[in-house]
Amino acid sequence: MTPDDTGTAASVKTGIEYLEELGDELVERGLRVRLTLPRGQAPSLHVMNPDASALTENILAEQGADGWWYWWSWAERIAPTGDAAAAADRVALVLAVH
C-alpha cells in the first residue's frame, strides 16, 4: 500500500501480483504453473496441462493505455486482470482442461 495524493492508502498491483492471482486460479482448475522472471524481460506465467505436457503456454500481464490485461504469448488479449477467473477459464479451455 502506498499513499496517494489524498493521503489515503491505495493498492497498486504489479504484473507479478496479477500473474500470481491468475496462477492460483489455474491451479484450482488442475493446471501446473510456474512464475518465470527472466533477466531483462517481462515476467510470465508458464502454464502446463499435466495430462498433456505438450499443451503449454506463457501468459503475460501488461499495462496498456486502457489498464492491465492478461496476454497470450502471441500478443492477443485474454481478459482484463481484474477478472482472473475469466482469464483462467479461457486458458483452461485452450489447454484442454475439462
N, C-alpha and C positions, 0 to 999 in steps of 0.2 A: 504494500500500500504506500502510495506517495501522496503528499499533499497537493491539491490543485490550487488554482488561483483564488478560490474562495476560502481556503484554509481547511477544507474538509479532506478526508482521505478518499482517493479514487483508485479503483483497482485497474491496473494496466497489465494485461497479459502479454506474454511473448509468444513467438511462434512455437517454441519448445513446449510451453504450457498447453497450447492448443493441441499439439501433436500428442502430448501425454493424455489429454482428455479423450481424443479420438482412439488412442491405443487402448484405454480402459474399455471403451465401448466395443472395440473389435475383439478383445479378449473374451468379453461376455458372449460374443457371437461364435466363439470357437476358433478364432484365428490366432496365429502367433505373430507377435510384433517385436520389433527391436528399434529403439531410437538411435539414429545414426547422426553423429556430429563430425563430419569430415572437415579437416582444417581448410579454411579458405572457401568453403562452400556452405550453402544453406543447409540447416538441419533437415532431416527427413525421417519418416517413419517407414521402415521396411516391414511389409505385411506379407504373410505366407499362409496358404491353406495347408494345414498339417496333413490332410488326407491326399493332397496332390501337390507336392513340393514344387512342381514346375509353375504353379499358379502363385505368382508373387507380384508385388507392386511396391513402388516407393511413392509415398504421399508427402506433399509439401504443405505448409501453412504459410501463406504470404499475404502481406498487406498491400492493397491497392488503393486507388482513389475512392473506391466505394466500400472500404472496410477489409476485414480479414476473411480469407477464403481458404478452404482445402482444395488442393490441386492434384490432379493425376500427373505422372511424370511426363506425359505427352502434352502438357500445358493446357489442359481442359479443366474447367472448374468442376468440383464435385458438389460442394454445398458451402454456405457461409459457416464460419467457425462457431457461430452462435447456436448451430444445430448439429452438434457432433453425432447425435443419434441418427439423424437422416443421412449424414455422410457415411457412418458406419454401415447402415443398411445398404447403401449403394455399393460400397466397397465389397461387402459380403456377397452381394448379388453378382458382381463382376467376377469375384474369385470363387464363385460357385459353392458357397456355403449355404446349406439348407437349414 
